[in-house]
Each structure stands twice: as structure tokens, then as C-alpha cells.
Amino acid sequence: MPDRVPELGELGFGGANLGNLFTAMSDEQAHAVLEAAWDCGIRYFDTAPHYGLGLAERRLGAFLATRPRAEFVVSTKVGRRLVPSPETSDELDEEGGFVVPADPRRVWDPSADGVRRSLDESLERLGLDRVDVLYLHDPDEYDDMEGSVASAVPALVALRDEGVVRAVGIGSKSVAAHLAGVRTGDLDLLMVAGRYTLLEQPAAPELIPECRERGIGIVVAGAFNSGLLATSNPAPGAHYEYGDAPADVVEEARRLAAVCRRHGVDLPAAALQFPLREPVVRAIVLGATEPAHIEQNVARIAEPIPAALWADLAAEGFLP
């Protein structure tokens, strides 16, 4: 199978925070974070209509308008179309957890027409004439996952074959959704969120071998498991799966951190570098709310890690 995936670089920018995920940021803050990512050499930017009901796409598009189009890669997602909802415009977006007015609202539409219309609407918000990668977003969160995949994947492939986008895939937290996608059509790339991390690797038994066999690349999202692995000393109250981490999960993360400390390694650095040890992983995407977070994670990617750490983590049952 030909490799249609553009060069992404090891670290990409995940755009959920640009949509005011959990906490609002100003347009100026969003621009400063994106500028820091660019200055650190990041050239892959991921977004979605879901993120802030279109706000993340608009903010990313405003920033990228100041940069040469040939120098960056953009991915966005389809499945959730945005339709006007004036009756809820005085409410906040409780469904997605984004601090934005709930106008518009999301409508799940994995049909061929819905996929094309969603892409056209995203391009308008982004102010671009094309995106490079297009993912079906979270089909597992709606009724009839397999039917959604069966409908949307051929539509994605058709867009790629027409030259509208370069590469297509699935973006999801569900291994089952990814497996359904790779077994349905000729996909290029999967965005695997939270399912191949230092803490847990449910993608390892089936999905990664399928990707190796089929020549499909993986972009890892959620490498910090929603924040639990983002500090050297995980503590109660940390986020996991977009909520508070259960006590047993915090304890597992603390055990991971202890092994890392024995080798003089900070847990976040190990969490970032672990997925990149797998050859089918093309990149990690990380969000940020401050420029300093970008700079810190770029440094963590480059931090030397002794091979003995990985051996010890495997010996203690943390890694497959």
C-alpha cells in the first residue's frame, strides 16, 4: 500500500484547548500558544468541529493564515456536523465540556453527504482550501458504531481518491472503532486517543499488529492520559479520561513514576517517548494552554532515557 501520510514530525499540536476545553482562553492566548508551537518547530496541527463548536478551527485558521501553506500539515474531523441552535445560545456547551455558548449544536451524520458537507464547513471555518488528513471522529460515541464506520469510511476514501485530502482515518478513544475502520476500508492513519500510553496499552494486542500488517500509521493522542502522567508525582485529583482519576489508577501512575525516578527520568518524559518507540506511531499530538507547556514538552521529547528503564518497566508488567 502506498504511504500517503504527509511528514508530521514527532510532536504535533492538538487543538482541543483552543476550543476552551474546561477553561476559557482569549484569542490572544490561543495565538501565543500556537506561535510557541511554531517557534518550537511543530508543523502538524490537529483540530475538529467538536472542539468548542467550531471555535478551535476558527482560531487555528486565523493563526495559519499568517504562515506559508506549504510549511504545515492540518488534520480535522468529520461525523459531528454543526447546525444552528438559537434556542440554546444562552447556555454553555455541557455536552462537550467546552466553555462556549451552545449555539450551534452537534448532529451526528456519518453519511457520504454529511462527510463532504462537514469538510466543506470546516474549510470555511479554517479559511483553507484543503486539509491534509481527515478523520472520522468518535463513531463509538453514537448509536450503531459499525454502521457509522461502514458509511463514513468509503466516503473518506472517495475524498482521498479524488485528491481532496491526502490521507484518511479514524480518530477515537475506542480500539473497537479503530479495528472496525481498518477492517472496513483502505485507511492511512489512526488517531488513537489514550489507548497506547505508558499507563495502558489496549491497542497493543490487536490494533498495532493490524496496522503493521496493513501499513497504517498511528498518531497518539492523550499520551498523558488526560493529565495524570503530566507531572512527576501523580496525585489524587488528577484528570484521567476527562474526569477525576480513580484511586487505583493514581496508585498505578505513582508506581510508574517511582520506576522512572530510579533511572533519573521524569514520568512525563517517559510518557511522551514511550509511544514513539513503536514504529507504526508517526507522531504524538499534545494540547497546551500556555506557551511554556509547549517548550517543556519539546524538551521532554529530546531528554535522554536509558534503555534500562524500558526493560525494568517491562519486567514489572507495565509494558507488553
N, C-alpha and C positions, 0 to 999 in steps of 0.2 A: 504494500500500500504506500503511495507517495506521502511524503511528510509535508503537509500543508500548513503546519503550525508556524507562525512567524517567530522570530527570535524574541524571547520575553525577558531574558535576564533572570538571575536567581531570585531577586526580590521585586515584587510588583506592589502597586498601591491598590488597596481595597477601599471602595468608595462609600461604604455604609455610613460612616461617621459624617460624611458630607451631607447626608440627609437628616442630620440631627438625631442620630440614634441615641436614645436615652437622655441625651443632653444637647441643648441648642448651642450652635456656634454661629458667629456672624459670617457674612460673606467675606469680610476681611480676614478672619481667622482661617476660613476654608482656603482662601487664596494663599495665605502664608504657609499652610501645611503642604499644599500642592507644590509651591515654589521650593520648599525644602526638599521634597521628594525629587524634583527635577534636578536641583543642585547636587543631590547625592548620587545622581546617575540613574535614577529609576525612570524607565521609559514605557513600562506596561501599567496601564490604568484600567481597573475594572469597576463597573457600575451596574445599575439596574433601575428600571422604573419603580420597583418596590421600595427603594431606598429614599425615604422622605417624600413619597408620592411624586416623584419627578424632580425634587429639589437637587438631589445628588447629581443627576445628569446635567441639569442646568448649570450648576456650579462648576462641574468638571469641564463642560463645554466652554464656559466663559474663560477658564484658565487656558485650555488648549488652543483657543483662538489666537493666543499670543505666541504660539510655538509652531515650528515648521511641521506640516502634516507628515512628512516622510520620516520624521525622527521619533514618532511614538506609536505604540500599539494600544488599541482600545477594545475592550470587550463589554458588551451589555447583554441583557437577558430578555427573553420573551416568555409568555404564558400568562402573566398578570398584566392585562391592559388597564389603563386608567380612563375612567369615564366621569363626566361631571356629576357632582353630588351636592348641589347647593343646600339641600336640606340638612346636611351635616357640617356645613362650613364653619359653624361656630363651635365645633367640637375638635378635640385633638385626636390624632391617629392612634387610638388604643390598640387596634389590630396589629400594627407593625411595631409599635414601641418607638415611633419617631415623633419628635416634638415639632409637629407641623399640623396645620389645620386639615381636617379630614374632608377636604374637597380638592381633588377628586377622590373616588373610591376605586378599589381594585375589583376587576372582574376576571375570573379565570377563563381563558379562551385559548386552548391548545390547537385549534383548527388551523388549517393551512392559511385561510384568510386572516385569522386572528394573529398568527405568527408574522405575516407580512405587514399587517397594519401596525402591530406593536413595534416592529423595527422602524417603520416609517415615522412613527410618533417619537421614538427615541432619537432618531437622527435629527428631527426638528428641535427637540429639547437640547441636544448636544451641539447643534449648529454645524454638523459634519455631513459630508456626502456619503460616508461609508464608515462602518466599523470593521475591525479585523476578525473578531471572534464573536460568535453568537451562541449563547447557551439557553436551553430550556430550564426555567427556574423553578425548583422545588415542586416537581409534579407529585411527590409523595404527600404534600400537604393538602391535596384536594381529592375529591372522590374519583375513583377509577384511575389510579395511577398508571396501570398498564395501558388503558385506553388512551390516556393523555399522551403517553410516550409513543404509542403506535401512530397517533395522529400527527404529533408535532415533529418527530424525528425526520420523517420523509420530507416535510415542509422545510426543515432546516437544511437538509441535504440538497434539496432543489435550489434553495437560495445560493448555496455554495457552488453548485454545479453551474449555475447561471453567472457566476462571478460577482454576485452581490456582496458576499463575505468570503473570507479566505478559509476559515475553519469553523466547525460547529461541534456542539457537545451538550452535556447536561451539567447544571450546577445544583448541588443538593447536599444535604447532610445524610441522606439515605443511601446506604450501599445497595439496597434492593432497587432503588430507582436508577442508579448508575448501571447495575447489571442489566436491567431491562433495556436501558438505552443502548449499551454496547452490543446486545444481542438482537436489537431491532434494526439497526442501520449502520451505515459506514461513518462512524463518528471519528473526530480527530483529537478531541481534548475533553477532559472532565475536570470540573472544579469540585473537588472533594473537600467538604467543609467539616472539620472536626473528627474525621473518621480515619485519619492517618497521622497521629501525633505521638509525641514521646509518651504521653499518658495512656493512649489506647490506639489500637491498630485494627479495627474491624474490617478495614479494606484489604488487609494483608492476605487472608486465606484464599479468597476467590477473585476479587476485583483486580488486584495488581497482577496476578498471573494472566488474567484475561487481557489486560492492557498490554502486557509484554507480548503476548501471542499475536494480538491484532495490531500492534504498532500505534496504540493510542497513548497520548501523553496525559499527564495529570498536573493540574495546578492545585496546590494545597492551600486551603483557606482555614482559618481557625486554628493555626498552629499552637496558639496559646490556650486553646480550649476556652474561649470567651474571656480570657484574662487570668485564669487560675495559674498558668505557667509563666505569667509575665513578670513575676517577682522572684527573687532568690529564696524567699521564705513564705510559701503559700500559707494563708491564714483563714480562719473562719470569716465568712462574709465575702470572700472572693466570688467572682462570677464564674459560672460553668453552665454551658448550654443556655445562655442568655437569662439565667436566674441565679439564685444563691446556690453555691456548691454544697452538696450533702457532706456530712462529717466524714464519711468513709472515703469519699473522693478527695477531700482535702488531705486526709491522712496519707493516701496513696501518693499524692503530689509531694507531700513533705518527705516521704521516703525517697522519692526520686531526687529531690533537692539534696538530701543527705549524701547519696551516692555521688552526685555531681561535685559536692564540696570536697569529698575525699580526693578528688582528682584536680582540685583547684579550678573548677569550672562553675560559672553561674548557670542556674537552671534555665533562664530564658535563652541563653546562647545555645545550650544543648537542644532546647525545644525547637529553635529555628533551624539548626543544622541537621537534626535527625532526618526530616523528610527528604532532604536533598541527597542523602546517601543512596536513595533508591533511584536507579537510572531512568525510570519512566516519569519521575517527577521533574517537570520542566521549570517550575517556579513556585514560590510562596507568595501569597498576597496578604498584606497586613494593612489594617487601617491605622489611623492616628488622629488625635485631637490637638496635638501640639507639634511644632517643628522639631523640638528636641527628641520626641519619640522616634521620628524618622531617623535622625542622626544616630541615636542609640542603637536602633535595630540594624542599621547598616554596619556599625562597628561589631555588633554581636555575630553577624554572618561571617565576618572575617576573623573572629577570635580563634586562635589555635586550640584544638581539642584533641587530647591524646587518644589513640586507638584503644588504650586500656579501658577508658570509660565505657565505650560501646560494648566491649567484651564483658565488663562487670555488669552492665545493665541487662545484657542478655542472660548472663549466668544467674542473676537474681530474678529472672522471669518478667522483666519489664518489656523486653523486646522479643519478637518472634525469632 
